[in-house]
Amino acid sequence: MNNDKLDGLFMTAVQQSQGIDNFFDNLFGFFGRKTDFFTKEETAMTTVNQHLTRHIQVFKADTEKKEKVEKAKKAAAEKTAAERAAKEAEKKAAEDSQTMEVSAEEAAAIEAAEAAKKSGA
């Protein structure tokens, strides 16, 4: 059960207690002074352990879920970046390897220039 209504109250209590340890000390002190919580010691221990165990499990599940979401976001971002890089490389390669149309005379001139380079080299 998630009850956010009391978050402000609890935050104030933790701050005024100057930390979690002091908060629990104050809380259990309150239980001893103002309630019958400790009259059945075994029941008190069971109640505290039940709720603590449940909230630890919820916290772990939430943490795992957040980690999975972050991992999925990171993988998606990496995939997008890789796809973008591949498209850029493909585009650059296409620009670099563009074929030019030349007339027969221009082709003969290019071939003659290449042959001259080879024979001169």
CNS distance restraints for C-alpha pairs under 8 A (distance, minus, plus):
assign (resid   3 and name CA) (resid   7 and name CA) 7.88 0.50 0.50
assign (resid   6 and name CA) (resid  10 and name CA) 6.15 0.50 0.50
assign (resid   7 and name CA) (resid  11 and name CA) 5.94 0.50 0.50
assign (resid   8 and name CA) (resid  12 and name CA) 6.14 0.50 0.50
assign (resid   9 and name CA) (resid  13 and name CA) 6.23 0.50 0.50
assign (resid  10 and name CA) (resid  14 and name CA) 6.09 0.50 0.50
assign (resid  11 and name CA) (resid  15 and name CA) 6.09 0.50 0.50
assign (resid  12 and name CA) (resid  16 and name CA) 5.99 0.50 0.50
assign (resid  13 and name CA) (resid  17 and name CA) 5.94 0.50 0.50
assign (resid  13 and name CA) (resid  23 and name CA) 6.81 0.50 0.50
assign (resid  14 and name CA) (resid  18 and name CA) 6.09 0.50 0.50
assign (resid  14 and name CA) (resid  19 and name CA) 5.49 0.50 0.50
assign (resid  14 and name CA) (resid  20 and name CA) 5.97 0.50 0.50
assign (resid  14 and name CA) (resid  22 and name CA) 7.75 0.50 0.50
assign (resid  14 and name CA) (resid  23 and name CA) 5.33 0.50 0.50
assign (resid  15 and name CA) (resid  19 and name CA) 6.19 0.50 0.50
assign (resid  17 and name CA) (resid  22 and name CA) 5.38 0.50 0.50
assign (resid  17 and name CA) (resid  23 and name CA) 5.12 0.50 0.50
assign (resid  17 and name CA) (resid  26 and name CA) 7.41 0.50 0.50
assign (resid  18 and name CA) (resid  22 and name CA) 6.50 0.50 0.50
assign (resid  18 and name CA) (resid  23 and name CA) 7.40 0.50 0.50
assign (resid  19 and name CA) (resid  23 and name CA) 6.12 0.50 0.50
assign (resid  20 and name CA) (resid  24 and name CA) 6.26 0.50 0.50
assign (resid  21 and name CA) (resid  25 and name CA) 6.27 0.50 0.50
assign (resid  22 and name CA) (resid  26 and name CA) 6.03 0.50 0.50
assign (resid  23 and name CA) (resid  27 and name CA) 5.98 0.50 0.50
assign (resid  24 and name CA) (resid  28 and name CA) 5.99 0.50 0.50
assign (resid  25 and name CA) (resid  29 and name CA) 5.96 0.50 0.50
assign (resid  26 and name CA) (resid  30 and name CA) 6.07 0.50 0.50
assign (resid  27 and name CA) (resid  31 and name CA) 6.33 0.50 0.50
assign (resid  28 and name CA) (resid  32 and name CA) 6.20 0.50 0.50
assign (resid  29 and name CA) (resid  33 and name CA) 6.19 0.50 0.50
assign (resid  30 and name CA) (resid  34 and name CA) 5.68 0.50 0.50
assign (resid  30 and name CA) (resid  35 and name CA) 7.46 0.50 0.50
assign (resid  31 and name CA) (resid  35 and name CA) 5.02 0.50 0.50
assign (resid  31 and name CA) (resid  36 and name CA) 7.09 0.50 0.50
assign (resid  31 and name CA) (resid  37 and name CA) 5.93 0.50 0.50
assign (resid  31 and name CA) (resid  38 and name CA) 7.44 0.50 0.50
assign (resid  32 and name CA) (resid  36 and name CA) 6.91 0.50 0.50
assign (resid  32 and name CA) (resid  37 and name CA) 6.78 0.50 0.50
assign (resid  32 and name CA) (resid  38 and name CA) 6.42 0.50 0.50
assign (resid  37 and name CA) (resid  41 and name CA) 7.92 0.50 0.50
assign (resid  37 and name CA) (resid  44 and name CA) 6.22 0.50 0.50
assign (resid  38 and name CA) (resid  44 and name CA) 6.02 0.50 0.50
assign (resid  40 and name CA) (resid  44 and name CA) 6.22 0.50 0.50
assign (resid  41 and name CA) (resid  45 and name CA) 6.20 0.50 0.50
assign (resid  42 and name CA) (resid  46 and name CA) 6.09 0.50 0.50
assign (resid  43 and name CA) (resid  47 and name CA) 6.00 0.50 0.50
assign (resid  44 and name CA) (resid  48 and name CA) 6.23 0.50 0.50
assign (resid  45 and name CA) (resid  49 and name CA) 6.03 0.50 0.50
assign (resid  46 and name CA) (resid  50 and name CA) 5.88 0.50 0.50
assign (resid  47 and name CA) (resid  51 and name CA) 6.33 0.50 0.50
assign (resid  48 and name CA) (resid  52 and name CA) 6.01 0.50 0.50
assign (resid  49 and name CA) (resid  53 and name CA) 5.85 0.50 0.50
assign (resid  50 and name CA) (resid  54 and name CA) 6.20 0.50 0.50
assign (resid  51 and name CA) (resid  55 and name CA) 6.15 0.50 0.50
assign (resid  52 and name CA) (resid  56 and name CA) 6.12 0.50 0.50
assign (resid  53 and name CA) (resid  57 and name CA) 6.27 0.50 0.50
assign (resid  54 and name CA) (resid  58 and name CA) 6.25 0.50 0.50
assign (resid  55 and name CA) (resid  59 and name CA) 6.01 0.50 0.50
assign (resid  56 and name CA) (resid  60 and name CA) 6.16 0.50 0.50
assign (resid  57 and name CA) (resid  61 and name CA) 6.13 0.50 0.50
assign (resid  58 and name CA) (resid  62 and name CA) 6.09 0.50 0.50
assign (resid  59 and name CA) (resid  63 and name CA) 6.06 0.50 0.50
assign (resid  60 and name CA) (resid  64 and name CA) 6.11 0.50 0.50
assign (resid  61 and name CA) (resid  65 and name CA) 6.10 0.50 0.50
assign (resid  62 and name CA) (resid  66 and name CA) 6.14 0.50 0.50
assign (resid  63 and name CA) (resid  67 and name CA) 6.15 0.50 0.50
assign (resid  64 and name CA) (resid  68 and name CA) 6.17 0.50 0.50
assign (resid  65 and name CA) (resid  69 and name CA) 6.24 0.50 0.50
assign (resid  66 and name CA) (resid  70 and name CA) 6.12 0.50 0.50
assign (resid  67 and name CA) (resid  71 and name CA) 6.00 0.50 0.50
assign (resid  68 and name CA) (resid  72 and name CA) 6.05 0.50 0.50
assign (resid  69 and name CA) (resid  73 and name CA) 6.12 0.50 0.50
assign (resid  70 and name CA) (resid  74 and name CA) 6.07 0.50 0.50
assign (resid  71 and name CA) (resid  75 and name CA) 6.09 0.50 0.50
assign (resid  72 and name CA) (resid  76 and name CA) 6.06 0.50 0.50
assign (resid  73 and name CA) (resid  77 and name CA) 6.09 0.50 0.50
assign (resid  74 and name CA) (resid  78 and name CA) 6.10 0.50 0.50
assign (resid  75 and name CA) (resid  79 and name CA) 6.04 0.50 0.50
assign (resid  76 and name CA) (resid  80 and name CA) 6.08 0.50 0.50
assign (resid  77 and name CA) (resid  81 and name CA) 6.09 0.50 0.50
assign (resid  78 and name CA) (resid  82 and name CA) 6.03 0.50 0.50
assign (resid  79 and name CA) (resid  83 and name CA) 6.07 0.50 0.50
assign (resid  80 and name CA) (resid  84 and name CA) 6.05 0.50 0.50
assign (resid  81 and name CA) (resid  85 and name CA) 6.05 0.50 0.50
assign (resid  82 and name CA) (resid  86 and name CA) 6.04 0.50 0.50
assign (resid  83 and name CA) (resid  87 and name CA) 6.13 0.50 0.50
assign (resid  84 and name CA) (resid  88 and name CA) 6.15 0.50 0.50
assign (resid  85 and name CA) (resid  89 and name CA) 6.07 0.50 0.50
assign (resid  86 and name CA) (resid  90 and name CA) 5.99 0.50 0.50
assign (resid  87 and name CA) (resid  91 and name CA) 5.96 0.50 0.50
assign (resid  88 and name CA) (resid  92 and name CA) 6.04 0.50 0.50
assign (resid  89 and name CA) (resid  93 and name CA) 5.99 0.50 0.50
assign (resid  90 and name CA) (resid  94 and name CA) 6.05 0.50 0.50
assign (resid  91 and name CA) (resid  95 and name CA) 6.15 0.50 0.50
assign (resid  92 and name CA) (resid  96 and name CA) 6.06 0.50 0.50
assign (resid  93 and name CA) (resid  97 and name CA) 6.03 0.50 0.50
assign (resid  94 and name CA) (resid  98 and name CA) 6.08 0.50 0.50
assign (resid 102 and name CA) (resid 106 and name CA) 5.75 0.50 0.50
assign (resid 102 and name CA) (resid 107 and name CA) 6.10 0.50 0.50
assign (resid 103 and name CA) (resid 107 and name CA) 6.15 0.50 0.50
assign (resid 104 and name CA) (resid 108 and name CA) 6.15 0.50 0.50
assign (resid 105 and name CA) (resid 109 and name CA) 6.21 0.50 0.50
assign (resid 106 and name CA) (resid 110 and name CA) 6.14 0.50 0.50
assign (resid 107 and name CA) (resid 111 and name CA) 6.09 0.50 0.50
assign (resid 108 and name CA) (resid 112 and name CA) 6.01 0.50 0.50
assign (resid 109 and name CA) (resid 113 and name CA) 6.13 0.50 0.50
assign (resid 110 and name CA) (resid 114 and name CA) 6.19 0.50 0.50
assign (resid 111 and name CA) (resid 115 and name CA) 6.06 0.50 0.50
assign (resid 112 and name CA) (resid 116 and name CA) 6.06 0.50 0.50
assign (resid 113 and name CA) (resid 117 and name CA) 6.20 0.50 0.50
assign (resid 114 and name CA) (resid 118 and name CA) 6.23 0.50 0.50
assign (resid 115 and name CA) (resid 119 and name CA) 6.10 0.50 0.50
assign (resid 116 and name CA) (resid 120 and name CA) 5.79 0.50 0.50
assign (resid 117 and name CA) (resid 121 and name CA) 5.87 0.50 0.50
